[in-house]
Amino acid sequence: MSRINVVMCSGFSPSSRMVRKALRRVAEKADIKVISICPPDAGLTKYLEEITSLDPARTMVVEGCDGCCGSMGLMMQGFTASKTVVMEKVSSVDDKAVDKAEQTIMAALKEMGQ
């Protein structure tokens, strides 16, 4: 199966850090390309082109909370991913939270055919 593009939550909250840790683990097991929405939101041309060239059917967003900064950043670029995963907000990053996030992301990837 081909690579899945994963646009990640790009904040600094504990939930965002949990998402990043979980995605590092997932990247060791699955064929994913992790993309931050920050450079395109800053208007950096190279990254705007990267976002607009993504296949929506092969792209998902992983949000650290219901603020959905990743999805909103994509929408600002006129792009909608085929799947969005919103994690439960956490107040601290521990192994249990990262494990749960990893399992949730892996399940979403499986649904997308990864």
C-alpha positions in Angstrom: 0.0 0.0 0.0 1.3 3.5 -0.6 2.3 6.0 1.9 -0.2 7.9 4.0 0.4 11.6 4.6 -0.3 12.6 8.2 -0.7 16.3 9.0 0.0 16.7 12.7 -1.3 18.9 15.4 1.4 21.6 15.7 0.8 23.2 19.1 2.9 23.1 22.3 0.3 21.8 24.7 0.7 18.4 26.4 -1.8 16.9 23.9 0.3 18.1 21.0 3.5 16.7 22.5 1.6 13.4 23.0 0.7 13.3 19.3 4.2 14.0 18.2 5.6 11.2 20.4 2.9 8.8 19.2 3.6 9.7 15.5 7.3 9.0 16.0 6.4 5.5 17.2 3.9 5.0 14.4 6.5 6.1 11.8 8.7 3.1 12.8 5.8 0.7 12.0 3.9 2.2 9.1 4.7 4.0 5.8 3.7 7.5 6.7 4.9 11.0 5.9 4.4 13.4 8.8 3.8 17.0 7.9 3.5 20.0 10.1 1.0 22.6 9.1 3.1 25.5 10.5 5.3 26.2 7.4 2.3 26.4 5.0 0.4 28.5 7.5 3.4 30.9 7.5 3.1 31.2 3.8 6.4 29.5 2.9 6.0 28.7 -0.8 7.8 25.3 -0.8 5.5 24.0 1.9 2.3 25.5 0.3 3.1 23.5 -2.8 3.7 20.4 -0.7 0.3 20.7 0.9 -1.6 21.4 -2.4 0.1 18.5 -4.1 -1.1 15.9 -1.5 -3.7 13.3 -2.4 -6.7 14.0 -0.1 -7.6 10.3 -0.2 -4.2 9.4 1.2 -4.1 12.2 3.8 -5.3 12.2 7.4 -5.0 14.8 10.1 -4.1 13.9 13.7 -5.3 16.6 16.2 -4.2 16.8 19.8 -7.5 18.4 20.9 -10.8 19.7 19.6 -9.1 23.0 18.6 -8.3 21.2 15.3 -5.4 23.5 14.3 -4.2 21.0 11.7 -7.6 20.8 9.9 -8.1 24.5 10.0 -4.6 25.1 8.6 -5.4 22.8 5.7 -8.7 24.4 5.1 -7.0 27.8 4.9 -5.0 26.3 2.0 -8.1 25.0 0.3 -7.4 21.4 1.3 -9.5 18.8 3.1 -8.1 15.5 4.3 -10.1 12.3 3.9 -9.8 11.5 7.6 -9.4 13.4 10.8 -8.5 11.9 14.2 -9.1 14.0 17.3 -7.3 12.8 20.5 -8.6 13.3 24.0 -6.9 16.3 25.6 -4.3 15.3 28.2 -2.8 17.4 31.0 0.5 15.5 31.0 2.4 13.3 28.6 2.9 9.9 30.0 3.4 6.4 28.4 -0.3 5.5 28.9 -1.5 8.5 26.9 1.1 8.0 24.2 0.3 4.3 23.9 -3.4 5.1 23.5 -2.7 7.8 20.9 -0.4 5.4 19.0 -3.2 2.7 18.9 -5.7 5.2 17.8 -3.5 6.4 14.9 -2.6 2.9 13.9 -6.4 2.0 13.8 -7.1 5.1 11.6 -4.3 4.1 9.2 -5.7 0.6 9.0 -9.1 2.1 8.0 -7.3 4.0 5.2 -5.7 0.8 4.0 -2.2 1.2 5.5 
